Amino acid sequence: MGKIYKTLIYNNEISLSLLETTDMVNEAIKLHGLSPVAAAALGRTLTAVSFMCSSLKNERDKLSVTIKGGGPGGEIVVCGNCRLEIRGYIENPQVNLPLKSNGKLDVGGLVGNSGRMTVIKDIGLKSPYVGTTALVSGEIAEDFTAYYAVSEQQPIAMALGVRIGTDLSCVGAGGVVLEPLPDAGEESIKKCENLIKEFTDISKKVETFGIDKIAEKYFGEYKFYKLSPVYKCSCSKEYIDKVLVSLGKEELKKEIAENGKIEVCCQFCGKKYEYYEKDVEKLLEDNNGKSD
């Protein structure tokens, strides 16, 4: 389970969010067998989407983020809802790259920067909101910052980080997000610009201190309200049943005839659902699609 701490700072002109997502990244590593650089890329995205979902207001609100940068890691997809249940995957989870010259994981090289980020928000309107922006660097934080500036006309400052230990587990992951409110003055905005520089090593700070001590050390005079995001997949047999029924009787029977079974594997958690001939027959009967 992760942690999100939120408060207002600088005369209530700036919204501050602190995130610790180490456990969530480790769950993703376990489910997907992520290489260190893939864990960093997916982990940063999981952290950013956790922040985004913390602003959803209604029970059925949900969103998804897709990043296609043209790099060897392939597509990254992360989804979440108002209950802060977050899940995601990266297309090529075991790709590895040499470290950058500064010794850090080459997330930008893995993701690429020749593509786009697409955000889809389903917040109860007639149709979902879709926002698309060009990637800036593939380093994730800069790309989310650009998305907010372009698609939501909201300037933010964001720092994200994932630190991988020698045993290939995540030892520290989290983020800091600063959002000026509409009435924020120049002085507060300037303070934001300086403050975010303190957190360029946010993953190391999370590993060393944890979010509680970070909050106390840097923002001890403020009171936070706290949220608990979690890596949780929403797949279920009921959902897979509906997907299969939507394919139609002929397609299902063709697949059974060719392969003896239908196997569906969830991209977000790796769970496999197997359907044999008797399962398909019952599925069709239960959905008024009786076979001859």
C-alpha positions in Angstrom: 0.0 0.0 0.0 1.2 3.5 -0.8 0.8 6.8 1.0 -0.3 10.3 -0.2 -0.1 13.3 2.1 -1.8 16.5 1.0 -1.9 20.0 2.4 -1.9 23.7 1.4 1.3 25.7 1.9 2.5 29.3 1.4 -0.6 31.1 2.7 -2.8 28.4 1.3 -1.8 29.4 -2.3 0.0 26.1 -3.2 -1.4 22.6 -3.0 1.3 20.1 -1.9 1.2 16.4 -2.5 3.8 14.0 -1.1 3.7 10.4 -2.3 5.4 7.2 -1.2 4.8 4.2 -3.6 7.6 1.8 -2.8 5.2 -1.1 -2.0 3.2 -0.5 -5.1 6.3 -0.6 -7.3 7.4 -3.8 -5.6 4.0 -5.4 -6.4 4.5 -4.4 -10.0 8.0 -5.9 -10.0 6.6 -9.2 -8.6 3.7 -9.4 -11.1 5.6 -8.4 -14.2 9.2 -9.5 -13.6 10.4 -5.9 -14.3 14.0 -5.1 -15.1 15.4 -2.2 -13.0 14.9 0.4 -15.7 11.4 -0.9 -16.6 10.5 -0.8 -12.8 11.6 2.9 -12.7 9.6 3.8 -15.8 6.4 2.0 -14.7 6.9 3.0 -11.1 7.1 6.7 -11.9 4.0 6.4 -14.0 2.2 4.5 -11.2 3.2 7.3 -8.8 2.0 10.1 -11.1 -1.4 8.3 -11.8 -1.8 7.8 -8.0 -1.5 11.6 -7.7 -4.0 12.2 -10.5 -6.5 9.8 -9.0 -6.3 11.5 -5.6 -8.3 14.4 -7.2 -11.1 12.2 -8.5 -14.3 13.0 -6.6 -17.1 10.6 -7.5 -17.5 6.8 -6.8 -17.3 5.8 -10.5 -14.6 8.2 -11.6 -11.6 6.6 -13.3 -8.8 7.4 -15.6 -6.1 5.9 -17.7 -2.7 7.1 -19.0 -1.0 5.6 -22.0 2.6 6.6 -22.9 4.0 5.7 -26.3 7.5 7.1 -26.7 8.9 4.9 -29.4 11.6 3.4 -27.1 12.5 -0.2 -26.5 10.3 -0.5 -23.4 7.2 -0.1 -25.6 3.9 1.1 -24.4 3.2 2.0 -20.8 -0.4 1.9 -19.6 -1.6 2.8 -16.0 -5.2 3.0 -14.9 -6.8 4.0 -11.6 -10.0 5.0 -9.9 -11.4 7.2 -7.1 -10.7 4.4 -4.6 -7.0 4.8 -5.5 -6.8 1.3 -6.9 -4.0 1.6 -9.4 -2.7 -1.0 -11.9 -0.4 -0.9 -14.9 2.0 -2.6 -17.2 4.9 -1.9 -19.6 4.9 -3.7 -22.9 8.5 -5.0 -22.7 9.1 -5.5 -19.0 12.4 -7.2 -19.1 14.3 -4.8 -21.4 17.5 -3.4 -19.8 19.7 -0.6 -20.8 23.2 0.6 -19.6 23.2 3.2 -16.9 23.5 6.9 -17.9 26.8 8.7 -17.4 25.6 10.0 -14.1 25.0 6.5 -12.8 21.2 6.7 -13.0 18.7 4.4 -14.8 18.0 5.5 -18.4 14.3 5.9 -18.2 14.2 8.4 -21.0 16.1 6.0 -23.2 13.7 3.1 -22.4 10.5 5.1 -22.9 11.7 7.3 -25.9 10.5 10.8 -26.5 9.1 10.7 -30.1 5.6 9.8 -29.1 2.7 11.0 -27.0 1.0 10.7 -23.7 -2.8 10.2 -23.7 -5.0 10.7 -20.7 -8.6 9.5 -20.7 -10.8 10.6 -17.8 -14.3 9.1 -17.2 -15.8 11.4 -14.7 -19.5 10.9 -15.4 -19.9 13.2 -18.4 -21.6 12.2 -21.6 -18.3 11.1 -23.0 -14.8 10.7 -21.4 -12.3 13.6 -21.5 -9.3 12.8 -23.7 -6.1 14.8 -23.5 -3.0 14.1 -25.6 0.4 15.8 -25.5 3.7 15.2 -27.1 6.4 13.7 -24.8 9.1 16.0 -23.7 11.8 13.7 -22.5 10.4 10.2 -21.7 11.6 10.8 -18.1 7.9 10.8 -17.0 7.8 13.7 -14.5 8.6 16.3 -17.2 6.0 14.6 -19.5 3.2 14.8 -16.9 4.2 18.4 -16.2 3.8 19.2 -19.9 0.5 17.4 -20.0 -0.9 19.5 -17.2 0.3 22.7 -18.8 -1.0 22.0 -22.3 -4.2 19.9 -21.7 -5.4 21.1 -18.4 -3.9 24.6 -18.5 -2.6 24.0 -15.0 1.0 24.7 -14.1 2.5 22.2 -11.8 6.0 21.2 -10.5 6.5 17.5 -10.2 9.4 15.3 -9.0 9.2 11.5 -9.3 11.7 8.8 -8.5 12.2 5.0 -8.2 15.3 3.6 -6.5 16.2 -0.1 -7.2 18.3 -2.0 -4.7 21.0 -4.6 -5.4 18.4 -7.4 -5.0 16.4 -5.8 -7.8 13.6 -4.8 -5.4 12.4 -1.2 -5.1 13.9 0.4 -1.9 12.4 3.8 -2.4 9.7 5.3 -4.7 7.6 8.4 -4.5 6.9 11.9 -5.7 6.3 15.5 -4.8 3.7 17.6 -6.7 3.2 21.4 -6.2 0.1 23.0 -7.7 -0.4 26.8 -7.6 -4.0 27.7 -6.9 -5.7 30.3 -9.1 -4.9 33.2 -6.7 -1.3 32.2 -6.1 1.0 35.2 -6.0 4.4 35.5 -7.7 6.3 35.1 -4.4 4.6 31.7 -3.7 5.2 30.5 -7.2 8.9 31.4 -6.9 9.1 29.5 -3.7 7.6 26.5 -5.5 10.3 26.7 -8.2 13.0 26.6 -5.5 11.3 24.0 -3.4 11.0 21.4 -6.1 14.8 21.5 -6.6 15.1 20.1 -3.1 13.4 16.9 -4.3 15.3 15.9 -7.4 16.5 12.9 -5.3 13.0 12.0 -4.0 13.5 8.3 -4.2 16.7 8.5 -2.1 14.8 10.6 0.5 11.9 8.1 0.6 14.4 5.3 1.1 16.3 7.1 3.8 13.5 8.9 5.7 10.1 7.6 4.6 7.2 10.0 3.8 6.4 10.7 7.5 9.9 12.1 8.3 10.0 14.0 5.0 6.7 15.7 5.9 8.0 16.5 9.3 11.5 17.6 8.2 10.3 20.0 5.4 6.7 20.8 6.3 6.5 20.3 10.0 4.2 23.3 10.6 1.5 21.9 8.3 -1.3 19.4 8.9 -1.8 16.8 6.2 -4.7 14.7 5.2 -3.7 11.2 4.2 -4.8 8.7 1.5 -3.7 5.2 0.8 -3.3 4.1 -2.9 -2.8 0.5 -3.6 -1.8 -1.6 -6.6 -4.9 -3.6 -7.3 -6.2 -5.1 -10.5 -9.9 -5.0 -11.3 -10.0 -8.0 -13.6 -12.6 -10.7 -12.8 -14.1 -13.8 -14.4 -17.4 -11.8 -14.7 -15.6 -9.1 -16.7 -13.8 -11.7 -18.9 -17.1 -13.5 -19.5 -18.6 -10.3 -20.9 -15.6 -9.7 -23.2 -15.8 -13.2 -24.6 -19.6 -13.0 -25.1 -19.1 -9.7 -27.1 -16.9 -11.6 -29.5 -19.8 -13.7 -30.7 -20.7 -17.4 -30.8 -18.9 -18.2 -34.1 -15.6 -16.6 -33.0 -15.6 -18.5 -29.7 -16.4 -21.8 -31.3 -13.7 -21.2 -33.9 -11.1 -20.6 -31.2 -12.1 -23.7 -29.3 -12.0 -25.8 -32.5 -8.5 -24.6 -33.4 -6.9 -24.6 -29.9 -9.0 -26.7 -27.7 -9.5 -23.9 -25.2 -9.6 -20.1 -24.9 -6.9 -18.5 -22.7 -7.1 -14.9 -21.6 -4.2 -13.4 -19.6 -4.7 -10.1 -17.8 -2.0 -7.6 -18.8 -2.2 -5.8 -15.5 -1.8 -8.7 -13.0 -0.8 -11.7 -15.2 -3.8 -13.8 -14.0 -4.9 -16.4 -16.6 -8.5 -17.3 -17.4 -9.0 -20.6 -19.2 -12.2 -21.6 -21.0 -12.8 -25.1 -22.4 -15.6 -26.2 -24.7 -18.0 -27.0 -21.8 -17.3 -23.5 -20.3 -18.0 -21.8 -23.6 -21.3 -23.8 -24.0 -22.4 -22.7 -20.5 -21.4 -19.1 -21.1 -23.4 -18.9 -24.3 -26.4 -20.5 -22.7 -26.3 -18.2 -19.7 -26.2 -15.3 -22.2 -29.0 -16.5 -24.5 -26.6 -17.6 -27.1 -27.5 -21.3 -27.0 -25.4 -23.5 -29.4 -26.9 -26.1 -31.7 
